[in-house]
Amino acid sequence: MSTPTLHTPRRTPAPHDKVGGGLLDPRQMIRSLPDALRKLNPVTLWRNPVMLIVEAGAVFTTVLAIAAPSFFAWAIVVWLWLTVIFANLAEAVAEGRGKAQAATLRAAKRDTTARRLLSPDDPAHWEEVGATELRQGDVVVVEAGQIIPGDGDVIEGIASVDESAITGESAPVIRESGGDRSAVTGGTKVLSDRIVVRITQKPGESFIDRMISLVEGANRQKTPNEIALNILLAALTIIFLAATATMQPMAIYAKATNPGIPDSLALTGDGVTGVVLVSLLVCLIPTTIGALLSAIGIAGMDRLVQRNVLAMSGRAVEAAGDVNTLLLDKTGTITLGNRQAAEFLPVPGVPAMELARAAQLSSLADETPEGRSIVVYAKQGYGLREREPGELAHATWVPFTAQTRMSGVDIAPDPGAVGTAPDSGAVGTAPDAGAVGTAPDPGAVGTAPDAGAMGTAPDSGAVGIAPDSGVSGLGGRQVRKGAATAVMKWVRDHGGHPTADVGHLVDGISASGGTPLVVGEVNGGEARVLGVIHLKDVVKEGMRERFDEMRRMGIRTVMITGDNPLTAKAIAEEAGVDDFLAEATPEDKLALIKKEQEGGRLVAMTGDGTNDAPALAQADVGVAMNTGTSAAKEAGNMVDLDSNPTKLIEIVEIGKQLLITRGALTTFSIANDIAKYFAIIPAMFAAVYPGLDALNIMRLSSPQSAILAAVIFNAVIIVALIPLALRGVRYRPSSAAKLLSRNLYLYGLGGVIAPFIGIKLIDLVIQFLPGMS
């Protein structure tokens, strides 16, 4: 049998869609201009050796222009300075995109006071201190309406908490002690009840503090790939610096052997002028990628922030792009968290409608998602109108519990059989203590006179909720639905004998990956099984397509589940994952991660509990859920503020887009240099070496216009590529070989062609300026 898919809206990008990073607001570039000017400080710029060389060249040409002023020299000076400013602008804009998020976070980081307990064992005595005075290990009490003063774990109580300042989600969440939802964040607000929190943060190192630093890029450390690329760019800069310096002796010799050639602003008897040498150097070194490299890294983290994912380092984002294996929890990631009723299977001799009515009736008191899905399926599949527990008179409802593993209803044949009080109409309230369901004292089960007593009906027409004691011997009807072993034992205890047909139905559902629930009844003293309900895990829409995308990218997907191997195999086949780990324990997860890593693979996983912390720490990309424990969030290198495990797939796509964008723009930048050779070298030496004029394929107007056009293009292309660096290169899931081939054609060939067109167009405009002829 196939597992159904539920059609729900997807936030993740559809196949062939771009993983975007948001549009670039032109006003943001204007707002970032002051920051770009401040970054001209060499103390700041030394981290980018390529642009530091450009700035040094701009200073040198400024001095030369002052000593020997000309329109050409000053035009070069202006555009060299603009080249540095545009490079700084790219980084400033990227950082500015995080400032809005940081401003929101600062608003959440309020100056607040805390009620610190004098003794952790005595919640009645506390002192009021500033939140900044709290230390790791302090215990505070927070009540409704108060702000949680710091990050910590709930050690006592349960409360509804407003985390909108962190997640942007207005719906409150429940935080309670002793579970995987015990972590709380400083700056969030308690809406109800009272909790006791043990502070886990160090002063100044709260979750909000770290988020502010990261989104602003203040503490951003260069990743290994960035460092390696910076070294490559620095090496290329040194090579081109040496190559440029060796051109001067050649120029002096060429001019000396051709004394009839008149001097120009580019070439004199003393060789190539200083302004032109600097221009040549700046055009040949990889200034484009040098200017955009930092912006690409910052924008990659910003794309995660926009999706409410906090990456603790750029290295984590890069690692996500290189991931080979994804470990995905079944529940909540591949399937919805709740199983759904999909089929009613009656035993021979029982009409399907009779089973449907019994299944609906026995599920009315079951408040679990599975129980509600049975009621819905009975209505949709069999046309049974939806009932409320209060509609049925003279009934005692049996809610589902983990102990009994059943739910149901006991229906009495007449009011007198169950001791209905003449004035209340509620089952179980009789004037005498001997009536069935009467509560003679506060501890007894039944309906007490006040609303808070155990067994009170949910509304005025309700008939009460009793434990699974039944009303045996009263001649009424009892219906039960629940786990196969529990219901069949219940039937046997009441004298019934489940047939072998029931076992076959149960085994068939289990083998198909479903969960069987048996429906039984006792009617008129006769106990029997009516049939089986088939519950199925609901695979999220589009998961098979997403896994196909992962496979094309060379990523292996592994489903982690606590289900038995039969169930796990069926769901894995339906979802389309490559492998599965059934009946998994935290130790099994850790062992699987180590095994994958020993084979040279990078592993990504999600987790939220303290028991997930070792595996999150071991994984190359560990995404902790914000609803999880502090231990899990400390162990992971990313935190998903929405606590959506499916987002791990999107994180991998963003990481790959970051690497692709960096590679594509590096290719484009280096390819640019080819066209600049054809623009500058022939223009400089065609007069003394006429044969070089054949290389002037752009037919530029003059050496001066050719050099200035190349410098202008070198600066303008940085501004033109800022949106692409921030938004990211279009990403489509495919193999590494196909991506490389596509980028070489698009950005390699494009990087060669674009400068030819751009420099020629600029030359056509500036040829009319003074000194360009």
N, C-alpha and C positions, 0 to 999 in steps of 0.2 A: 504494500500500500504506500502511496506517496504521502509525504507530509505537506499539508496545505501551507500556502503563503498568505500572509496578511498584507493587504495593500494599505500602507501607511506612507505619509509624505517623507521624503528623504532629504536630509540636510547636506549629505555628502555629494560630491560632484558626480554627475552621470558619466557614463563612458564617453570618451572623446571630448569631454568638457575640460576647460582649463581650470587648474587650481589657482584661483586668482588671489590677489592681495589687496583688492580695493583700488578705486580710481585715484589718480593724482589730482589734487585740487591745486590749480595754478596759484591761488592766493596763499597756499601753504609754502610755495617756493619764495614768495615775497616775505612772508613772516620769518622764514628760515635764513634770510639774507644776513641779518646781523650776526647770527651764529656762525655763518660761513666766513664772515670777515674776521671774527674773533679767532677762528681756526688758522689764520695766517701766521699766528705766532709760531716760530720755529720749534719752540718747546713742545707744542702740540703736534706739529707736522712731521717731526722726526720719525714718528711711527710709520709713516708712509714714505719710504726712501725715494720712490719715483717722483712724487709730487714735491718732495724737498729739493730735488735736483732742478725741477722746473722753477720753483720759487727762487733758488739761487741764481738761475739763469735770468729770471725776470729782474732781479736786483742788479745783476751785472749789465744787462742791456740798458737799464734805466741810467746807470752811470755813464755808459757810452753815449746814450742819446743826449744827455746833458752836456757832455764834452763836445760832441759833434752833432748838433741837432739837425734833423731832416724829417720830412713827413713820413717817409718809409720807416725810419728808425723808431719814431714815436708810435706809429701804427703797430709795429712789432711789439713794442713794450706794452702797449695797452692790451693786446690780445694774449700775450704771455701771462700777464697778471689775471686776465679774465679766465685763462685756463686753470690757474690755481684756485680762483674763487669758485668756478663751476664745479671743480672736484670737491671742494669743501662743501659746496651747496648740496651735492648729492648725499653726502654723509649727514649734513644737518637736516635735510628733508626727511631722511630715513629715521633719524632720531626724533624728529618732531612728530612723526606719526604715532610715537609711543607716549608723547607728552599728554595727550588728551586722556589716555587710559591712566597715566600716572596721576593726573589731576583728580580723576574720579577716586583713585585709591587713597590719595592724600585726604580727600574729604571723609573717607571712611576711617582714617587714622585720627580719631579725635582725642583731645586731651580729656581723659576720663579718670574717675577714681575707682578704686577697687576695695572690696571688703575682704581683707586678708584675715584668715582664721589664725587666732593665736596658737591654737593646737589643732592639727588635722583631725583629731578624734573628738573635738568639741565644737560643733557647728554653731553653737549658741553664742560664743564669744569671738568677736572679730574687731579689727581696727581698720579705720579708713585711711588708705594711702594712695598716692598717685600711681597711675598705671606704670609709669617709667621706673618706679622704685621696685617693681616686682622682679623677683629672681627665679631662676629655674628651680622647681621643686616647691614653690609656694602654693598654698591652697586657698582659693577664693570662693566666695559664694555669690551667685548672680541670680537675681529674681526678675520677674516679669517687668518689662519696660526698661531694664538696665542694659548697658553696653558691656559685652564681654571684654575685659581689660587686656587680655593677651591670649596667645595661642596655648592650647592645652588639651587635656583629655577629661571628659566627664567621669568623675569617680562616684557620683551619687546623684540620683534623680533622673528625670526625663523632662524635656521641654521642647517647645516649638521655637525655632530660631529663624530670624530673617537674615539671609545671607546675600541679599540683593546687592549690597555694596561690593561684594567680591565677585559674584557670579553673574549679576545682572538679571537674575531670575527672581521675580516678585513672590512666587509661591514659597511659603515657609517650609522648613524641613524639620524633621524630628532628630534630636540628638539625645542619646541616652547612655547610661553607664553600662559597662560590661559587654559591649558588642563591637561590631565593626563600624558602628556609626557614633563613635564616642568622641571623635576629634572636633574641636571647635576653633574658630579663628577670631583673633582679636579684631575689634571694630564691628563685629556683627551684633545683632540685638536679640535678646531673649523676649519672646512675645507672650509666653505663658509659663506658668509653674516656676519651679526653682531648681537650680542645679549647682553642684559643687564641682569646681574645676581645679585640676592640678596643672600649674603652668609648666610648659615644656620648652619654651623659648628662652634664649639668652637676651639680655637687654640690647635693643637696637637690631635684633636679628629676627624679628617677627616675619610671618608670612607676607604681610603687606609691605614691610620694609624691603624684603627681597624682591617682591614683585615690582615695586617702584624702581629699584636699581636696574632690574633686568629690562623692563620695558623702555626705560630711558637710555639704555646702553651704557650707563655709567660704569658698571662693573663687567662689561662684556670683554671676555678674553678671546684672543684669536684662537681659532680652531687649528688642529694639525694641518688640515688642507690649506687653510689661509696662510699659515706660516710657510709651508712648502712653496706655495705660489708666490708669496712675497720674496722668498729667496730667489726663485726663478726670475722674477721681474727685476730684482736688484742685480742679478748676474747679467741679464740682458742689457740693463742700463750701463753697467761697467763696460761691456763689450762695445756698445754703440758709442760710449764716451771715448774709448780708445780709437775706434774707427774714425770718429769725427776729428780727433786730434791729429791723426796721421794724414788727413786731407790737406792740412795747412802747408806742409812742405811740398806736396804735389802741386798745390795751387801756385805757390811762389815760383817753382820751377817752370810751370806752364806759362806763367805770365812773363817770366824772364826770357824764355825762348820765343815768345811772340810779342815783342815790344810794340808792334804796330797796333795791337788791340787796345782800344781806349779803356781807361779805368771806368768802373761803374760802382753803384752802391753795393753790389754784391762781391765784386772782385777787383782788387787794386794791385799795384806792384808789390805791396806787402802781403799779398795773399787774400784769402777769404776774410771779409770783415768780421769783427766779433759778433755783431748783431746777427749776421747770417749763420755763423757757426752755431750759435745758441739755438737759432730757429731750426737748423738742421737736426741738432741733437734732440730737441723737444719733439720734433715730428717723427723721429725714428724710434725713440724709446716708447714702450707700451703704456702711454699715458692714459688711454681710454680705460683699460681694465684697472690700472693703478688708481684712477679716480673713482671707479665704481665698486671696487672690491669690498670695501668696508660697508658700503650701502647695501650690497647684495646680502651680506651676512645679517645685518640688522633687520632688513626687510623680511628675511626668512623667519626670524623669531617673531616679527610683528604679525606675519600671517598666522602663526600659531596663536598669538594673543587674541587676534580677531575671532578665532574659533574657541576662545576661552580655554586654551591650553597654555600652561606656563612651563617653558623649558628652562631648566636650571643652568644650562650652558649651551652655547652654539654647537659644541661638540656633540651633544645629544641629538640636535636637529640633523647634523651631518650623518651621524650613525644611523638615524632613521632612514636616510636616503640610501644607505648601503646594506640595509637589512636583508638577510637571506631567508630567515624563518620567522613566521608569525605564530605565536601561541595565543589562541583565542578561547576564552571561556564560552561554553555553549550557551548557558542561560544569560540572557540580556545582551549577548553579542551576536551570536548566530541565530538564536531563537528569541522570541519574546519571553519574558520571565514567567508567564503563566501558560499552562496547558489549556487547550480548548476542547470542548465536547465536539466530536465529529460524526459519531454514529451510535445508534441504539441497536443492539443485537439481542433479540428475544430468544429464549430457549424454545425448543419444539413444543407446540401446544399453547403458547402464549401469544396473543395478538400483539403486533407492534404498537398499536395505540394504547393498549393496556400498560405496556412497559413504559411508554413515553409519559403517561399520566403519573405512574408511580415514581418515575425518575424526577419529574418536575416537583411532585409533592414532597418527596424526601429531600429535595435540595433547597426548599424555601428557607430553611433555618441554617443553611450552610453559607456563611459569609465569605468563604474563600473565593478567589477568582475562578477556580475550577467549578465550584458549586454554582456561581452565577452564570457561568457559560452553559451549564446544563439547562438551566431555566430558559435562557435565551434560545438554545438550540431546539428545545421542545416547542417553543412558540414559533420559531421560524420554519422548522422542519415538519411539524405536525399540526400547526395551526392552533395550538393550545393557548388560550389567552393567559397572560401573565397574572399570577395570583400574588396576594400579600398574605403573610401569616395570619393577620387579624381577620381575614375573610371567613375562615373555616371555624365554625362553632364547635365547642366541646372537643377541642384538640389540644394536646400537649406536645410542644415542639422540642425536638432533641437536636441541639446544635452540634456541629462537628467539633471534635477535640482531638488533640494529638494522642491522647490516651486510648479513646475508644476507636478512633479512625473511622467513625461513621457519623452520619446525620440522618434525621428522619422525623417521623411524626407518629403519635399515638392518638387514634380517634375513638372516642367512646360512642356507644350506640344511642345513648340518651343522656340528657343533662344530669339525671340523678345518679348515673353510674360514676361520675367523676366528682361529685360533691360540689356542684356549682352553687354559689351563694345566691339566694333569691334577689338580693339587691344589687350585686356588683356585676353579675354576668361574666365574671372571669373565672376560668377553671382554676381549681386549686384553692379557692377562698371559701371555705365552708365554716359554718358557725361552730361545728364540733371538731375536736382534735382528731377524731377517728377517720374523717373523710380522707380519701386519697388525695395527696398533694397538699394537704393543709399544713401550714407552718405554725405549730403551737408555740414555738419560741424563735428568737432571732437567728439562732444557728441552724434551724431546720430548713430543709429545702422546700420551696413552695413560694406562693405569693404572699408577701408581708403587706400589712396595711399601708406602708409608705413606699414611695417610688424607688427608693434605693435598695429595697430588700431583694434578696436573690430570687430569681424566677419571675420577676415582674414582667408583664407582657409589654411588648414594644409600643403598643398603642391601646386605646381604650377598648377596642374590639378584640384585642389579642387574647390568647387563652393561656399564656404562661409558657415558661421554658423549664423543662424538667430534665434531670439527668437520665441516663439510659436505664432507668429502672423499669420502664414499661408499665402497662396496666393489664398484665396477664390475668386472665380469669374473669375479666369484665365483659367478655363477649364482643369487644370492639376489634378494630383493625390497626395493625402496626406495620409501618413501612420503613425500611432501612436501605441506605445506599452508602457504600464506602469501599475500603480496601477488600480485595477478594477474600483473603484469609479471615478478616474480621467479620464480614457479613456471612460467609458460609458457616463460621463457628456459631454465629448468632442464630442462624437457621437451625443448625443441629441442636443447639441448646433448647430450642422451642419444639423439638420433636421432628423436624424436617430432615430430608435426605437429599442433598444436592446431587443431581445426576452427572454422569461423565461428560454430557454435552457442555456443561458449564466450564469444566476444566479445559476442554478443547478451545472454547471461545477465548478464555483467559490466556492460554498459551499462544494462540494465534496473534492476539493483539500485542503481547509482550515481544514476540518474535519480529513483529513488524516495526518495533521501535515505539509503540504506544504504551499507554498506561490503562489497565483495565479497572473499572469500578463495577462491583456487583450490586444488583438491586434485588432485595428480598422482601417478603411480607409474611405476616401472620394474620390470617383472616378466618374468623370463626374457629379458632383453635388449630387451624391447619397452617403449617409453615412450609414455604417453598421459595425457590429462586425464580425470579421473573426473567432475568436476562443480564446482559453486561453492557456497560457504557464504555465507549472507546474514546479516551482522551489522547490528543496528539500535541506534541510540541509544535508550535507555529513558527516556521522559518520566516525570518524577515524578508520582505520583498527585495529582490535584486541581489541577494547574497551570492547566489550561484554566479551571476555575471561579475560581481566584484572579485570573487575568487578566481574566475577565469582571467580577469585582468592581472591579478597577482601572479598567476602562473605564467602569463606572457612576459611579465617583468622578471621572471626567474625566481620568484619568491614562493617558498613552500609554506603552506598553511596547515596548522595542526590544531584540531579541536580538543579542548580539555574539558572533561565532564566527570561527574561522579556517578553517572548512570552505568548500568551493567553493559558488557560488551555488545550484546545483541541490540539493545536500544541505541547505543552510541554508534554502531555500524550503520544502522538504518538512517539516522539523522545525518551522519557524515556523508552518506551517499546522496541523500536528498539535497543537502546544502552544497555539495561539490568540493569539500575540503580534501586535501591530499592525504591526510592521515588523522588519526585520533588517538587519544590516551584516555581509556575508560577507567572508572573507579579510581580516579587520580587523587592522591594525597599531596600536601605541600612538599613532602620529600620527593615524590615522583616528579613534580614540576621542576624542582631544583636539579634532579638527576638528568632530566631530559635536556635542560638548558646547557648543562655542562657537557653532555654528550654532543650536542649540536656544535658548541663552541670548539670542542676538541677537533672537530672536522673542519675548522677554519670558517665557520659560518657566524654571522652576526644575528642575534636573537632579540626580538621585541615581544613584550607581554604586558598585560594589565593586571592590576590587583588592588584590593582595598583593605584587606585584613592584616592583622599582625602576623598571621601565619604565612602571608604572601611576601613579607618583607625580605626574607633570605633570597627568594627567587627574583624579586624586583631588583635587589642589589646586584645579583649575579648577571642579570640580563644586560645586554648592551643598550637597550632602550627599555626602561621600566616606567610605564605610565601608571601613576597612582591615582585613584579616584579621590576627589575632594571630600566625599562623604566618608572616606575610610579613616583608619586610625593614623595617629601621628607617626607611628613606626613605619607604616607603609609609605607615607608621604616623604619621610626622611630617607627611606631606602631608594625610592625611585628618582630618576633624573628628569621626569616631567610630571606635572599634576594637571589632570583634567577637571576644570572647575564645574563642568556640567555633569561629571560622573557618568559619562556615556562610553561604555567599553568599545562600542563599534567605531569610535573615533580613531582608534589605533590605526585603522587602514588609511584614514585621511592623513594622519600624521606621517605615515610612510610616504604618501604621495607628495606631501609638502617638502619632506626631506629630499626626495628625488628631484623635485623641481628646483630646489636650492642648488644642488650640485650641477644640474643641467644648465641653469641660468649662468652660473659661474663659468662653466666650461664653454658655453656658447659665446659669451661676451669676451672671454680670453681669446678664443679663436678669431672673433671679429676684430679685436684690437690688433693682434699680430698681423692678420691679413691686411689691415689698413696700411701697414708700413710699406707694402709692395707698391701701392699706388703712389705713395709719397716719394719713393725713390724716383719714379718716372716723372714726378713733378719738379723736384728740386735739383737732382744731380744734372740732368741735361740743361736745365736753365742756368746753372752756375758755370758749366764748362763748355757749352756748345760754341761759345765765341772762340775759345782757344783750341778746342777739338771739334771741328765741324762735323765729324762723323757721329758724335753723340746726339746731333739734332734728330737723327732717326728715332731716337728713343723718346723724343718729345711728341708722343702720340696724341696728347691732348691739345697740341698746338697752342700752348699758352702764350700770352701776349709778350711778356718780357721776363727776365730773371726776377726782377723785383715783384711783379704781380704774381708770378708763380710761387715765390717763397711766402708772400703775405697770404695768398689764397690757401696754401697748405697749412699755415699757422691758424688762420681763421677756422678752416674746416676742423682742425685738430681740437679746437676749443668748443665749437658748436656741436660736434658729434657727442660730446659728453652730456650736454643739456638734453639733446635729443634722445639719449639712451637712459636717462634717469627714470622715466616712467616704466621702461622695460625692466630695469634693474629692480625697481620696487614691486612691480606687479608680478614679475617672473615670466620666464619663457613658457610658451604654451606646452603643456605636458600631456602626452598621450601614452597610456600603458603599452609598452612594447619591449622587445629585447634590447640589451645594451648595444648590440651590433647595429640594429636598425636606428636607434637613437643617435649613435655616433655618425652613421652615414647621413642621416637627415641633417644633423647640425653642421657637418662639414660642407654639405651642399648649400644650406641656407645661410649660415653665418660665415663659413669660410669663403665661399664664392661671393656671397653678398658683401663681405668685408673687403674683397678686392675690387668689386665693381662700384660700390657706393662712393668711395673717394674720387674715382675718375669723374663721375658725374658731378659730385658736389664741388670739387676743386675747379672744374671747368666752368660751372655756373657762377661761382664766386669770382673767378678771373674775368668773366664777361662783364661783371658789374664794376670791379675795382680798377679795371684797366684805364678808366677815364679820370682816376684820381691823380693828384699832383705827384710827380716823381715815379710814376709807374711805367712810363714809356722807356 
